[in-house]
């Protein structure tokens, strides 16, 4: 069965009628291409043009004080998300409000006047995916789903397995068989069903789409409940603005896998302006990819509007999506804001991890290495203004990708337990 052939055949996550207020101030789904609206439900493709759907709102008047009075997690922004007002009473994760770190040492090394690191490694499963999964889980519950599932390059697998365990819902997670071992272990430990698939992430994603179209009651977070899932990334934009004292940064550098994170940070900034929570000011958005999987970067450099799929071959497996769903929209955002999409080699990725670690004490996974290395490249090539305030996003913990750097670091020396051996080693 094709999941895109007609709106009546779109995958369904459950059969329970929606309760009033189930999606807060969300009022409908809207096509990102033709702007046709559709009722709130477990759909992700437009019935008119097959374009992707996203959530549309009738946003209430929200004040800074309203938000600041909320909990220190993403639910402080619940009025701006497709979740019920009572979301805090549910058995859900509480990700978000992670630190915004003033990165003076890294800034000095790169020649940037003011630099911040939005460090999402402090989330429950140590990546930004906890944000999107928390919103997706709320939607899955409202749809009466019996299985919470996803295809994943690793971080999403961790987040879905953990959130499902806490919520008491069955989870089924699909991953490429060559995924980093730490990410496999930190998914399997939560006790759900973990399925390794022979192939790339794009092969895994196609399989998930087929299953979603056939299995009643399955909520695939990034397939049939993707419109809700993606909204969780807006909270990164909200937090950055709030943590900067309710103002927008002038430049942001964001890793690109599917591209949803980058586009939703931009959406979050726009909503804050529309609500009068921040003053409107120009900002530039830059996307970061690994050269071994850089279809969006290639399209940007070629001046194309269409992203040509590629077969990933990079150490940055969490960004290894060869056919990114939001690729064209990343191009739109970066071009509209005067930014760019750049890519860096695997060697530069590993150097980026080391650079952030030794300057700021932040150990990033390979996606963070991509972003820091891209930041460095953008400064060196003159495309990012070093005099403007910049925020770079670290989306995951380096403990998830230890193998990537294991061969590059280690003891300075191995000595006998004596002072003579210590002095002989020439360590001082």
N, C-alpha and C positions, 0 to 999 in steps of 0.2 A: 504493500500500500504506500503510495506517495503521501508524505505529510504536507505537501504544498499544493496538491491538486485542486482543492476547493476548500473554503472555510469550514464546511461541514465535516471534512475529514481531517481537520487539524487534530493533533494529539490531545487527549483529555487527561487531566491529572486526577480527576475524581468526579463524583456525581452529586455530591451534597449541594443543596441550594446555598447561595451566598447569604450570609446574615447581614443585616443593615450595619453599615459602618465598618465592614470587614477590611476595607482598603483605605480607611481614613478619609483623606480629602482627595483621593484619586477618583476621577469621574468616568474615565473611559480609557481605552487604548487608542492610539493614533498612529497612523502609518507615517514613517519617517520620509517616505518618498512622495506619496500623493495626498497626504494629510487626511485621508478618509478615517473616520472614527469607527470603533467597534466596541461592544460591551466588554466590561471587565470579565476576564475568564482566562483559562489556560491556553491561550493562543499566542503565536509569535509571528505569524505572517498575515499580511493584508489580503482580504478576500477579493479585492479589486485588482491590485497590481503585483501581489506577492512580495511587496516590500516588507521590511522588518517593522514590527510594532514596538512602541514604547508607551509608557504610562503618561496620561495627561491629567492635570489637576485643576481644581478650583481652590487655589491656595488661600488660606485664611490670613488675616492680618496677624503677624507674629512679631513680637518685639525681642530685642536682645535680652531683656530681663527674663522673658518667658523661657528662652533657650538656656540661659545661664542658670536658671533655677532647676533645670532637669538633671538627670543622672550623668555621671562622668563616663558616658559611652554613647553609641550612635543614637540611642533612644531619646536623647535630648532634642533630636531633630525629628521626632516621630510625626509631627504635624506636616512635615515636608516629604514624608515617605509613604508608600502604599501599604501601611500597616494600621491595625486598629488602635484606638486610643488606649486600650488596656494591654498593649503589647508587653509592658514591663511585668505584668503578672503571669506571663506565660513561661513555660520551660524552654527558654531560648538562650542563646549565648549573649554575652554583653560585650561585644568588641568595641573598639574605637576609642576616641579621645587619647590617642597615642601621642607621644612627645614630638614636639617640633624643636629640633636641636639647633642651636646657633653654632654654625660650623666655621669658626674663625680660623682654625688651623688649616683646614682644607681650602678655605677661601684665600688665605695668604699664599699657599702653595700654587694655586691656580691663577692668582692675580685678580680675584673677584672682590669687590668692595664689601658686599654683605650677602652671605649665603646661609641657607637653612637646609636641614635634612628632615623631611617628614618621615619618621622612622616607624613603620608599621610592623616591625618584628615583635613588638610588645603585645600583639593580639593573642587571644587564647591558644590558637595553634600556630602562632608566629608568622602570620602573613596577612595581607589585606583581604584575602578571600573570606575571612571570618565575617567581614562586613556584608558582602553580597549574599553569603549563605544565610545569614541571620534573616535578611529580608525575604529571601526565597523560601525559607522554612515557614515563615508566617503565611505566605501565599499558599504553600502546599497544604498547610493545615486547613485553611479556609476552603480549599477545593476538595477536602476530604480524602487526600491522597493516602495511600497505604504503604507506598515505597518512596523513599527519598533517594535520588540517584544523580549521577553525573559522569561524563567523560572528563578526564583530567590529565594535566601534565604534572600533577603532584600536590601543589598547595591546595587546590580545590578539593582534592581527594581527602586530605587531612581535615579540612574544615567541614565537609559534608559528613564524614564518619563521626567526628566529634559532636557536631550539632545533633545528628540523628541519635547518638547514644544518650545525650542529655534529654532529648525530647521523647525518647522511648519509641521511635519510629524505625522501621526496618530500613537499612541503607544498602545500596548496591552501587559500587564504584568501579569504573572501568578505566584502566591505565595502559599506556604502552608498555610492553614487556621489558624495555631497556631503561626504565625509569631509575633514578638514583635510589640506591638501597635505603638511605635514611627516610626518604619520603614513602617508600613501600612499608617500612616498619611502622612509621608514625601514622599510617592509615590503618594497617591491619590490627594494631593494638586496641582499637576501639571496638572490635568484635563484629563489625558488619561484614558483608560479603564483598570481597575484593577480587576483581577479575582482571588478569593481565591479558592483553590482546597483542598478537603478533602484527606489528605495523606501527605507523606514526600516529601522532595525536589525531591527525585529520582522518585516518582510518577508524580510529576509536570513536571519533565524533559522528562519523557516518553511521556506524553501528548503533550508537545511542539514539540517533534520529529514527532509525528503523524500529528499534524496540519501543520508543515513545509512541510511534504511530500504531503499534499493535497491542500494547499492554495497557489495559484499563487500570487507572489508579496509580500510575507511576508518574511522579513529579521529577523530571530531569531539570535540575536547577538552571542549566545554561542551554536548555532546548525549549521545552514547552512552558516553562515559567521564566524564561529569560527576560521578558520585559520588567518583571518585578526584581529579579536577581540583580540586574544591571544597575538599578536605582541605588543600591547600597554604596556604589562607588562615589555617588554625589557627596557622601559624608566626608570624604577626604577633602574636597573643596571647601565644604562648610567649616571643617575644623581648622584648616590652614588659615582661612580668613579670620575666624574667631581668635585663634591663637596669636595672630599678628595684631590683635587689637581692633578687630572688625575693619580690616582693609584688605584689598587684594594685592598679592605680590605682582611684581612687574614682569617676571619670567618664571616659568615652571618647566622642569624636564621630567618626563614621565615615561616609564617603559611601555612598550607596545607588544602585546601578544595578540589577543583578539581585537584590541583597540578600544574596548568598552570603557576601561578605566579612564583613559585620556578624554574621551568624549563626555563622560559623565562628570568629571571634574570641571570641565568647561560649562556643562549644564548647571552644576551647583553654583559656580560663580555667577552665572547669568540670573539664576533664581534669587540669589542674595541681593543683587542689584535691583531686580524687579520688586522685591519686597521692601526696599529701602533700608536693608540691614547693613549694607556697605555702600560707600560712595562709588559711583561708576568711574572707572579709570581703565586705561588701556593695559592689557597684559598680553604677553606672547607665550604660546604653547609650543614646546618642542617634544617630539617623540624620539624614543631610543630603541634601536633594534640591534641584534647581533647579525653580523654579516652573513653567517651561515643560515639565517632565516630572516631575510630583510625584504619581503615583498612590498611593504608599505614605503620603506625608504627608497627602494628602486623606483616605484611609481612616482614618488615625490620628485626625485631627481630628474626623471624623464619627462615630467610635466603631464603625466597621465592622470585621468580621473578614475580609471579602472585598475584594480590591484590584481596582478597575475599571480596565481598560486605557485608555490615553490615546494620542493622537498627539503625539509629541515636537516641541517647538519651543523650543529653547534653545541658547545658545552653548556649553553644557557637553555636547558631543556624546558624551564618554566615559561619561556617565551617562544618555544618551538611550535608555533601554529602557522603552517604554511599557507592556509587559506583563511585569513582573519575576517570574521564576520563584519567588524566595524571598520575595516581598512579604508573604504571610501570616505567614511565620516571623519576619520583621523586626518585624511588629506584636506577635507573641508575646514576643519577646526584650525589646523596649523597654518593653512594658507590665509584664512580669514583674519587670524590674529597676528600675522607677520612672523610666524615661527618657521619650523622646518622639521623634517624627519631625517635622522642620520643613523648610521650603523657603524659598528666597531668589530674588529677581529676578536677571535677567542683569546689571543694573547693579551689584547687590550682589556678584555673583560676581566681576566685574572689580575692584571695590573690595577684595574679599577677597584677590585675587592680589597687588594692590599693597600691601596692608597687611602681608601676610606677608613680601613681598620687602623692604620698607623697614625693617621692624623686626627681622627675623632673617636677612636675606640668603639666603632660600630662595625660589627662583622656581618656583612651582607651576603645573601645568597647570590648566585650568578646574575639574576635579574638586576640586583643592585649594582653589581660590577658593570653591567651594560650601561646603566644610567649614569654612573659616575664617569666612566670612560667616555661616554657621549658628551657629557658636560665638558670635560677636558678638551675634547676635539672641537666642540662648538666654540669654545673660548679661543683656542689656538688658530682657528680658521676665521675668526672675526665675525661669526654669525650671531653669537650671544654677547650682549653688551655687558662687560665686566663691571660697569658702574651702576647697573640696575640691580635692585634686590631680586634674588633668585631663590627658588625652592626646588630642591631635587628630591625625588621620591625613592625611598628604600622600601620595597614591598615585602621583603621576607628575610628570615634569619639565616645566617651562614651555616648554622649547624645542619641545615637541610641539604647542603651541597658540599659536604666536607671533602669528598673525593676530588673535586675540582682543584682544590688548593693543597691537598695533602702532600703532594710531591714537591711543593715549593717552599715549605716551611718545616721547621724542626729544631732540635736543640743546637745551640751554638757549639757545644762540646759535650763529650761524655767523659767523666773523670772519676777517679777513685775518691773515696770519702776522706780526703785529707787536705789540710791547708796547702801543703807543698804541691799537691796535684792541681789545686785551684790556681796558685800563682804560676805554675809551669804552663798552664793552658793559655796564659796571656790574655785573660779576660778583663783585666784592669790596667 
